[in-house]
Amino acid sequence: MMPYRLFLLVILPLFACRHEPVSESIVLIIPVDTTAIEAIDILCLGDSYTKGQGVEWERNFPNQLVDSLIVKGKLIADKAPHVIAQTGWRTDQLQKAINDDLIIKDSVFGLVTLCIGVNNQYQNGNFETYKTQFTDLLTKAIQFTGGKKDRVVVVSIPDWAYTPYGQNFGNPANVSAKIDQYNVANKEIAQSFGVVYVSVTEISRRGLAEPSLVAGDGLHPSLIQYSEWVHTIIRAL
């Protein structure tokens, strides 16, 4: 909440003779203490894209998100996000990690992000299983906000076909088609739950034309691309 002041207008009529009516207004300014600002706990769930494989930890998108929110005057608990993400994780592995994490078990967060599915696609996992497990993960994400759906952000899966690695792996066009299939599913699920959905796929597809958007490993987003993700998330929020 933003600090404010309460203005109390008191009208004091002063009675004189009937030929000289006079009135004055006195404004009393009463300060109200509203210094208590919510400290936002941020939880980010995902895989290598959330961990920030290929960039320094401080440059991944969760940490850049925290920095941007602080610049906008938000108070972030511990000035750091809580991240549950590892390179190579599928939806089932993220489920297990969440269930095993005692720190977040009974916690409530002010903002939760979820970006998962690229490894389900990369490893040719069962698509219907992905949708079921993604739905479960999104349900948990909402629970972590105490049921506040407007504080949950689903981030789309980037298209790794538009990277040097992706161009030399199988058929890039097939990869892109699969990524689209997965993103159609996670977007539909996100919209059915009424949470915020942010697509970063279009940004990732500029990777070949703009090499600065790709990290030095030739596969993952660079800190510059993550910055664009954060700008997109901030606008959506």
Disulfide bonds with the S-S distance in Angstrom:
none
